[in-house]
Amino acid sequence: MSANLDEETLVKKASYLRIAARGLAEGMKTGSFRSLYRGQGIEFAGVRDYIRGDDIRSIDWNVTARMGRPYVKLFEEERELQIFLLLDTSLSMQTGTNNRQKLSKATELAALLTIAAELNACPIGTIFFDGSINFSCEPKGGRAQTLHILSALDKAGSTNTPHKHNTGTFSGTFEANALGPQKSAPQSSTPGTVLANALTGASRILRKRTLVFIISDFRATEWEKPAITLAQKNDVIALRLTDDYETEILEIGTVPFTDAESKITMMLPSSSAKFKKEWKAQQEQNERRWRDTCVKHGIYPAIMKTQDDPLYILNGIFARKPGTN
């Protein structure tokens, strides 16, 4: 995907997104999450012995001839996949490098899922959050629901304008919340992230088994327990947004690093080999801890960098083999 396309709003990308989502919609029906479909149509499931009283129209004559005794065909309901999106729009998501922002990539990925859900007649719902819940809707199908969500996504992904300078972040022992070029927050942005509350809210909203996407950089605390609870009754994909700046710091001397949420600033030695090594090690440790938590509790972990194509990432998720992480 070109850099110019990445900077466009979802409204301008609408034609591209709809075309791209068609292939994704097929992947949903044939991929690993087929077992989540419910209640639309029937498909062949196998055969069993004929029992007196069975409709003779259900006899499988080929198997009957081969086995020497009557068998009838079995069918099962095709399933309707229900999807739910949890989208993090917090200040740490509003960062990135080379004109690529984590939030814009996240909203494009969410838009692809929304359009693909409509093409498959799947109900879809959402929660958008930063330091508070900003938008939510229960799962519904239809074009009106798609337009409702796309409109909210467009607002979420296009409210910021980039600064001309680089900044970084710190927290505790060199833990980056949002290192890199930042974008000024819209008036409505609330500092912080209520990821844990959003996960708890999703558990209350969802009344049947659902495919849930958590789209976030996971720069949050206390999200693990509600995520585990959500995964007990749903299939959950944790999609972590990252940028190269989070592990590789440019050597530009002693520079101010600013926390995207608290706005606290510190002067840190970006050219120090020891500092860079400790910074990178901290980020890699955080990612390993996140991945281990997901795998241990049946949550599928996936990573999307700001230079990745969201369609490629989603196709990879739906093409995966059942039981793999």
N, C-alpha and C positions, 0 to 999 in steps of 0.2 A: 504494500500500500504506500502511496506516495506521501511525502510530508505535507503537501498541500491538501490532500484529501483528509489527512489526520486533523487539520486545523478547521475543517468545515463543520458546521452544525449538523445535527442529525436530520434536520429538515432538508438541507441541501444534499445529504447523502441518501435520501429516501429510496431513490430508484436503485442505487447500488445495493443497499441493504436488503431490499425485497428480492432482488435477483440472487444475492448470496445466500439468503435465508432458505431458498427453495431446496438447495442441496442439504443444508443443515436439517431441514424438516424430514427429509428422507432418512438421514442418519438417526434421528430420534426414534423412528419406527422400527429400524432394523438393528440398532445398537444394543449396548449392554443394559439399557433401562427399559427394554421391551416388557419386562415383567411388571412394570408399573401401570400398564395400560388397563383401562376398565370400561366395560359397558357399551362398546359400539361394534356391531357386526359380529360375525362368527368366523372361525378358521378351523381347519382340520387339525385334530389333536392326536389321532391314533385309532385303534380298533379294539373291540372286545368280543367275547363270545356272544352269539345270538341267544337271547332269552325269550321264551315264549311270551308273546304279546308285543314284542318290538315291532315297529313299523317296518314292513318289508322293503320300503323305499330306502331305508338306511343301511341295507345290506351291502357290504363291500364284496362284489362278485369276484374280483381278481384274487383277493386274499382267500375267500371261500373256496375257490377252485384250487388254489395252491395248497391249502391246508386240509382240504377234504371234509370240512365242517363249516357251518355258517358263522360269519363274523359281521358285526355292524360297525359303521363308522362312528367315531366320537368327534364332537366339535366343542370348542370352547369360545367364550366371548373374547373378541379382540378388546383391547383395553385402551382406555382414554387416559393419556398421560396428563397429570396435573403438575404445573410448575409454579414455583414461588421464588422470587428474587429478593435478596437482602443486599441493598447497595449502599456502601459507605461513601458519603460525600464530604467527609470531614476535611479539615485543612491539610492534614498530612497527605491526603489523596490529591490535593491540588498542587502537586509538585512534579517535577520531571526535568529532563534535559533534552537539548536539541529540538525544542518546540514540541516535545512529546510529553503529555501530562498523564499521570496515572488515571485521573478521573475521566478524561476524555476517552481513553481506551476502555475503561470500565463501562461507560454509558453506551459506547458502540457495541460492546459485547452483550449488554443487557438488551439493546434494541434488536440485535440479531435473534436472541432467544424469544423476544416478544413477538416478532413477526413470524418466526418459525412455529411458534405455538398457535398463532392464528391459522396458518396454512394447514396445520394438523388438527384444527378444531379442538385444541387443548385449552382448558381453563388456565389462566395465569394471573397471579397476584404479586404484589410487591410491598416492600417497606424501604423507604429511603431515609437515611439518618446521618446526622453529624453529632453535635452535642445534644441533640434532641431528635425526636421523630418528626420528619418534615412532610412525609407523604406516605400513604398506605392505602391499599385496596385489596379486598378479599378476592380469591381466584374466581374469575368469570371468563367466559369465552366470547368470541365475536369481535367484529371490526371496531365497535365503539370502545371496547376495553383496550384494544391495541392502540388506538389513537389517544386515549386517555393517558396510558402509560408512556407512549412516545413523547407526548407533549411535556410530561413531567421530566422525562429524561433529558429532553432538549434544554429545559430550563436549568437542570442540575449541571449539565456539562458545558454551558456556554455563558455562565455568569461572571467569569473571571477574566482579567487581562494580565499578561505576564509582566513581571518586573524585568528590568534590563540588567540586573546584577545577580550574582550567585550568592546564595546563603546556605547555611547548613543547620543541623540541629544537634542537640546533645540531650541526654537524659541518663542520669546515673553514670555507669561506667562506659562512656562512649556509645550509648545506645541511641541510634538515629531514629527519630520519629519522622523526619522529613527533610533529609539533607538534599540540597540542590536548589535550582531555580524555583522560586515560589511565585504563586499568583495571589493577588490581593483578594481578600475574602469579600463576598457579597454582603450587603447590609444584613441579610437574613441569616447568615452563617452563625452557628453557635459553637464556640470552641469546645474541643473534646470530642469524644465519641461514645455513643450509647449502644455499642455493639451487643453487649450482654442483654440490655433491655429489648433490643430488636429481636434477638434470638428467642427470648422468653415470649414476646408478643406473637412471633410466628408459631410457636408451639400451641398457643391458645387459639389462634385463628384457624389452623389447619385441622380439619375434622376427618380427613382420610389420608392415606399414604400419598406423599407428594415428593417430587424431585425438587430439592431446595438448593439454590446456588447462593453461597455467601461470597459476595464480591467485595473484597476489602484488602488493605495492606496489613491488617491485623496488628496495627500499632495501638493496641488496647490491652486492658487487663481484665481479668475475671470473666472472660468470654467462654472459657473451657467448659464449665459445668452446664450452662444453658445450651451450648452446642451439643454436648453429649446427650442431654435430655431430648433435644430436637431429633438427633440421629437415631434414637431408640424406636421411633415410630415413622421415620421418613428416610429417604435416601438423600444424603447431604453431600454436596461438593463444596469444598473450601477452596476458593480461587483467589490466590494471593497475588496482588499487584506489586511489582518491584521495578526499580530502575538501577542501572549500573552504578550510579553515584552512591548507592547505599552501602556498597562494599569497596569501591575504588574511588579514592579521593584524589583530586588533582593537586599536584604539588605547586601551591601558589603562596607559600610562606605562612606566616601567622595571620589568620583571618578571622573575622567574626562569624560565629555559628549561632544561628537563631532558631529556637524551638518554634515550630509552626503554630503550636497551640497556645503556649504560655507567653511567647514573645520574649522570653529570657534569652540574653545573648552572652556568649563567652568567647574569648579569644583562644583559638586552638591552633597548634602547630601542624598544619597540613603537610609540611615538607619533612616532618620527622618520621623516619623509618619505623621507629618503635610505636609511635602513635598510630600510623597507618596499619601496622600489623595488628595492634590491639583492636582497632576499630573494625577491621575486616573479620577478625576472629569472633568478636562480639556479635556481628550481624549473622555470621554463619551458624553460631550457636543458637541464636534466636530462631533461625529458620529450621534447624534440626529439631529443636524443641517443639515448634509448631507442627512440623511434619509427623513427628513421633506421636504427639497427642492425637492427631487426626487418624493415623493408621491404627493405633491401639483401640480406638473407639468406633471404628467402622465408617469414618468420614473420609471421602476420597480427596486427597490433596492435589492441587494443580497450581502451577505458577505461570503467570503471564508477565513478561517484561514489557516496558513501554515501547520497545522496538518490534514486538511481536504482532502478528496479524490476529485479531480476535477470532476470525472465522477458522483459521488454522488450529488455534487452541481448542475451540469448541468441537471441531471435527475429530480432533484427537481424543477428546473426552468421550464422545459418543461411540467412537470406534474401538475403544478399549475392550479387552476381554473381561467377562464377569469375574469378580474376585481379585482383580489386580489393582495395585496402587502405584 
